[in-house]
């Protein structure tokens, strides 16, 4: 096991500067996360990039913004600039459930302690720094800044907010993966330019004077969006803005975007092309300790514990799911690491304290997209599709799984590795796609078999998200029949290999386009497939996603079609309850809703055919009554037991109070937090 000294981490205190003999700093980074020196934590990545450029850099993790601001003062002024990030996860998703309830924990804080960062830390930290050091530039980045670079809908305040550059007062915003723009920025600063003079750097957004706004609304290089004020007045204009932003985000060579705000203009420079293998390797090969800073000794950081023995193989995702921010932040095109870089990281993991031989995840945003790209890159350069696999897999996409299999085989041969698991989400529609090249199809079949038999830790999690064709189309997800097909394949391979593994599906309720009836159908379909759903999620609107724009505006940005969306608490709970049809405390309400819908067929599918009405005579008053009420109880081995009224009353005395059950079932809780981390995480920078 390799041993590290305090100076192997980037400094966080004045004492650590003195150990290094530093009397000044070039850059000081402020982060809403605890400092974990690992390539999955943005502050560590940017800090190591700056260090590799020969700069003196320090990190101030989770500064106290409530006291006399000593954390913001303790390291003094940097020579070049302050860097600010909310952390690896959007602060509002981190703080609140889908029902806007305050969470009791923070996975990116020692011991999961809540309250160690404010709401919108990017804004709060920047405003403090600008007040204390008005002459020092502040550059913001990370996922919270990245997805708020233009006018956006904020679910937690239920209003449109302008670019975060406006609210924070920052001098520059770096969006997406920050490695390439930060290196170029340093190069230009060394050449004598000032931060305030740099207005054309790729993958950045800045505030410029109104007179710099292009005269032409649209050209080959520039696109002027509707102003913030216009979007406030007309939701359809906000919807149209999103269409342009997403379209440009998915282009290989995007146009420069402009948006007017009062007397200023937000200028969003186009992104860099996808990172080359050498460029992404250069980021992952930096000298991370892969450990939390020694200041956290004896404390547990839940997010780190989740990923400390995992390896990220690539960046980007071409799935284009309507509710997901990965492609908006990391890009649609896949940037894959080299085999050498991956294996070196695995070898480093084998030397970590507590490693017992098991890699928890060999993956990426989607596990099985490594090395995948278009067969003809010229087609890709012209393409503006948000997804390469929806509504159908693009014919130009080369879906060969051979490079990924080679990684798995090579990792499993490394000394000290007992087993490697795939914890990232697998796109099962890619596994079912038939390519024109039979060699590709053979690699896909082999991959499917090997993943299920060698790389599943008892449970394989996948995300069909819904069963309704209409909802799935809006989500940009495959038809549910594809999941049923994959389930059969999964079970067949398990039977052949003598395994007893579980397939765990994830679903979302209250997504735009979804109605109560759709959720009732989902319940009936999943019941037929013998699923008791636990990994569920209420739709959470997050900035810069198609689903959020539909939620806010009521219109589909691409078609202009008006779309229904469940908005208030009652509508959301009415949908969510169908996930838990098998719970006794949910049955009465569900039956009432299905009766109101006029859907006896769904009552039958969920709870069985009704008992034939029988009449009994009450000997005490000679009146008759009908026995029509049944209580359905889910028993062992998937059997259903019908209970009488008397039995139901007896069981009710031992049942958990409905209010407590509702709090557990309907509050987003840990399941939502888990989902949010998967779908709304900044993997690096």
MARZAKOL-500796 format. One record per residue (C-alpha): residue in one letter; x negated, y negated, z. Coordinates in steps of 0.25 Angstrom, whole numbers, plus 5000, padded with zeros to 4 digits. Each point is the difference from the previous one (the first is absolute). Example, Ala and Ser with C-alpha at 12.3 -4.5 7.8 and 13.67 -1.06 7.14 Angstrom:
<nodes>
a495150185031
s499449864998
</nodes>
This chain:
<nodes>
x500050005000
x499449874996
x499949895011
x500249854998
x499549885007
x500949885002
x499349924989
x500550114990
x501449935000
x500249864995
x499949905012
x501349965008
x499449925011
x498949895003
x499250115007
x500050094988
x499549884992
x498949985010
x499650154999
x499849984985
x499249875002
x501149924992
x500149855003
x501149984989
x501150074992
x500349994985
x501450065001
x500950035012
x501250094998
x501350005008
x500950135000
x501350035006
x499450155002
x499150065009
x498650014994
x499850144995
x498750014991
x500750094989
x500349984985
x501550015003
x500049875008
x499949874992
x499249915010
x498950115000
x500050014985
x499949854997
x499049995012
x499150114994
x500149944986
x499549865005
x498950075008
x499650074987
x499949864994
x498949965010
x501049925009
x500149995015
x501450045003
x500850025013
x501450055003
x501049955010
x501150115002
x501349975005
x499749865006
x500849945011
x500949894994
x500849975013
x498949955009
x498949894999
x499650064986
x498650045005
x500050124991
x500149904988
x498949925006
x499050105006
x499250024987
x500049864995
x500049954986
x499650094988
x499149944989
x500950044989
x501550035004
x500950075009
x500750134995
x501450035005
x500850134999
x501350055008
x499450144999
x500250134993
x501549995001
x501049884998
x500249945014
x501650004999
x500150154996
x499050025011
x500849935010
x501550034996
x500850124996
x500949994988
x501149965009
x499149885005
x499850065014
x498749975006
x499150125000
x499450055014
x498650044994
x498949954990
x499250114993
x498949914997
x499849965014
x499250075011
x500950105007
x501149954991
x500349885008
x501049904994
x499949855000
x498649994997
x500349924987
x501049904997
x501150004989
x499349964987
x498650005005
x499549954987
x500749875002
x499849995015
x498550024999
x499849914988
x500749895006
x499250015013
x498750004992
x500449884992
x500349925012
x498750045007
x499149994988
x500749924989
x498749994992
x499850154999
x500750074989
x500950125003
x500250114991
x501250105002
x500250144995
x500550145004
x501450054997
x500849895007
x499449894992
x499950084987
x501550034999
x500449865004
x499249924989
x501249944994
x501449975004
x500550125007
x501250055008
x499850025015
x500950115006
x499749975014
x500449854999
x501050034989
x499549884991
x499149974988
x498649965004
x499049934992
x498650054997
x499350035013
x498949904995
x501049895003
x500550065014
x498550035004
x499349884995
x498950104995
x499049954989
x500050134992
x500850134999
x499350134996
x501150104996
x499950154997
x498750085003
x499049895004
x498650064997
x499849944986
x500649865002
x499249995013
x498750044993
x500249904989
x500449895010
x498750025008
x499249994986
x500749874997
x499749945013
x498650044999
x499949934987
x500449875007
x501549994998
x500949965012
x501250095004
x501049884997
x499449994986
x500250154996
x501450004993
x499950114990
x499450125007
x500750134996
x501050065010
x500149875008
x501149905002
x499849855003
x500849885002
x499849894989
x500549874996
x501349994993
x499349944987
x499350134998
x501350074997
x499950054985
x501049924990
x500450134994
x500950095008
x499450134994
x498850034992
x499050114998
x499249965012
x501049935009
x501450025006
x500749895008
x501050065010
x501349935005
x499649915011
x500250035015
x501249905000
x500650064988
x500050145006
x500749945013
x501149954991
x500250124991
x499750145004
x500050054986
x498849914998
x499350075011
x500450134994
x499449964987
x498749955007
x499850145006
x500250064986
x498849924995
x499250025012
x500150155000
x499850014985
x498749925000
x499650085012
x500150134992
x499249954988
x498650034997
x499749864996
x501049915007
x500449854998
x499749895010
x501349975008
x500449865005
x501149965010
x500349865004
x500349975014
x500449855003
x498949924995
x499050114999
x499850134992
x499650145004
x499050054990
x499950154999
x498850054992
x500150134993
x499450135007
x498750074997
x500150124991
x500150135008
x498750035007
x499050094994
x499550135006
x498749935004
x500849885006
x500950085009
x498850095004
x499349875004
x501149975010
x500150145006
x498550025001
x499749895009
x499450045014
x501350015008
x499950075013
x501450054998
x500349975015
x500749905008
x499149895006
x499450045014
x500849905007
x501250094998
x499350125007
x501050095007
x501249944993
x500850064989
x500349934987
x501250084994
x499849964985
x498550035001
x500350145006
x501050034988
x498949974990
x498650025006
x499850144994
x500649964987
x499449964986
x500649904990
x499750054986
x500649894992
x500749874999
x501349964993
x501350074997
x500850014987
x501250055006
x500749865001
x501050035010
x500949895002
x499949985015
x498550025001
x498949905000
x498850084997
x500049974985
x500249855003
x498850005009
x499150114995
x500450004985
x500750104991
x498750054994
x499250105007
x498649975005
x499350135004
x498850035008
x498850094995
x499950145005
x498649965006
x500649895008
x501250095005
x499150115004
x499049915008
x501249945008
x500550145003
x498550045005
x500149875009
x501350055006
x499450135004
x499049935009
x501149925007
x500350025015
x501250095002
x500050064985
x500450155001
x499950034985
x501449954995
x500149894990
x501449945003
x500249944986
x499350004986
x500949904993
x500349864996
x501349924999
x500650124992
x499250135002
x499950054986
x499749884992
x498550015001
x499349974987
x501349994992
x500049904989
x500649974986
x499450094989
x500049874991
x499549885008
x500549914989
x501450045003
x499849975015
x499449874997
x501349954994
x500950075009
x500949925010
x500850125006
x500150005015
x499950155000
x499350104992
x500950125004
x501449935001
x501050034994
x499150104993
x498550035001
x499349924989
x499550084988
x498749925001
x499750045015
x499050115001
x500450085012
x498950105001
x499850055015
x498750064997
x499149895006
x500850005013
x499950155001
x498549994998
x500049905012
x500850105009
x499150124997
x498749925002
x500549945013
x500450145005
x498650054997
x499349895009
x499350055013
x500949975012
x501350004992
x501050105004
x501249954992
x500549884993
x501449955000
x500849914991
x500849905009
x500349894989
x501350014992
x500050094988
x500749964988
x500750134997
x500649944986
x498550014996
x499950145003
x501350034992
x499649924988
x499750084987
x498849944993
x499750024985
x498750065004
x500250145006
x498649995007
x500649885008
x501350095003
x499150115005
x499249905009
x501349955006
x500550145003
x498750045006
x500149875008
x501450035005
x499650145005
x498749965007
x500649885007
x501250085006
x499150125003
x498749935005
x500349865004
x501349995007
x500049995015
x501350075002
x500849894995
x500049934987
x500649874999
x500649944987
x500949884997
x501250034991
x500649885008
x501550024995
x500950104993
x500849904992
x499649984985
x500449855000
x499249975013
x498850084995
x500049924987
x500049875008
x498950065009
x499250044988
x500050145005
x500250144993
x501350074999
x500350085013
x500050134991
x498549984999
x499950015015
x500950135000
x499250064990
x498749975008
x500750065012
x500250134993
x498550004995
x499649975014
x500850115006
x499650104989
x498549975003
x500250015015
x500750144998
x498950054990
x498949955010
x500750055012
x500149865006
x501149945009
x499849854997
x501049895000
x500349904990
x500449865006
x500749904992
x500149855002
x501249924997
x500549865001
x501349945003
x500649864997
x499249994988
x500549904989
x501150084992
x500350105011
x501450015006
x500550085012
x500650104990
x498650024994
x499450035014
x501250105003
x499650074987
x498550005004
x500450065014
x500950114993
x498950034990
x498850015010
x500950085009
x500250104989
x498550014998
x499950035015
x499349875004
x500249935014
x499549864997
x499149935009
x499049934992
x500949894996
x500049854997
x500949884999
x499649914988
x499149895005
x499949884990
x498549964999
x499449894991
x499750024986
x500850134997
x501150024990
x500950065011
x499949875008
x500349914989
x501350084997
x500349995015
x499849855001
x500649964986
x501050104998
x499550024986
x499150094992
x498849924995
x499950084988
x501450014995
x500749895008
x501050115004
x500749975014
x499750105010
x500750045013
x499150005013
x500350035014
x499649885008
x500649995014
x499850105012
x501350074999
x499850034985
x498650055002
x500450095012
x501250054992
x499050054990
x499050055009
x500950095009
x500250104988
x498550045002
x500550065014
x501250074996
x499650125008
x500049935013
x501250015008
x500149865005
x500049954985
x501150104995
x501349925004
x499549874993
x499650074988
x501350074999
x500749875001
x499249944989
x500250114991
x501550005002
x500049854997
x499250034987
x501050104996
x498950114999
x500650135006
x499050074991
x498849945008
x500750045013
x500150144995
x498550004995
x499549945013
x500950075010
x500650124993
x501550014996
x501049955010
x500750105009
x501450044995
x501049925009
x500650095011
x501149965009
x500150045015
x501149985010
x499649935013
x500850075011
x500049885009
x500849904991
x500450094988
x499349914990
x499150044989
x498749954996
x499050034988
x498650065002
x499349934989
x498749945007
x498850084999
x498649975006
x498950054991
x498750045007
x498850044993
x499450135006
x498850094998
x499650054987
x500849904992
x501450055005
x501249915003
x500950025012
x501349945001
x500449965014
x501449985006
x500549875006
x499850055014
x498650054996
x499749874994
x500349935013
x499250095008
x498849974991
x500249855000
x499750005015
x498650054997
x499749924988
x499249884999
x500749865001
x500449954986
x499449875002
x498650065004
x500150104988
x500349884990
x498849925006
x499150124996
x500750044987
x500349864994
x498849925005
x498950014990
x499050055011
x498850084997
x500550064987
x500149864994
x498749965005
x499450124994
x500649974987
x499649865000
x498650045002
x500050094988
x500749904991
x499549865005
x498650025004
x498849924995
x498950114998
x498949914998
x499949854999
</nodes>
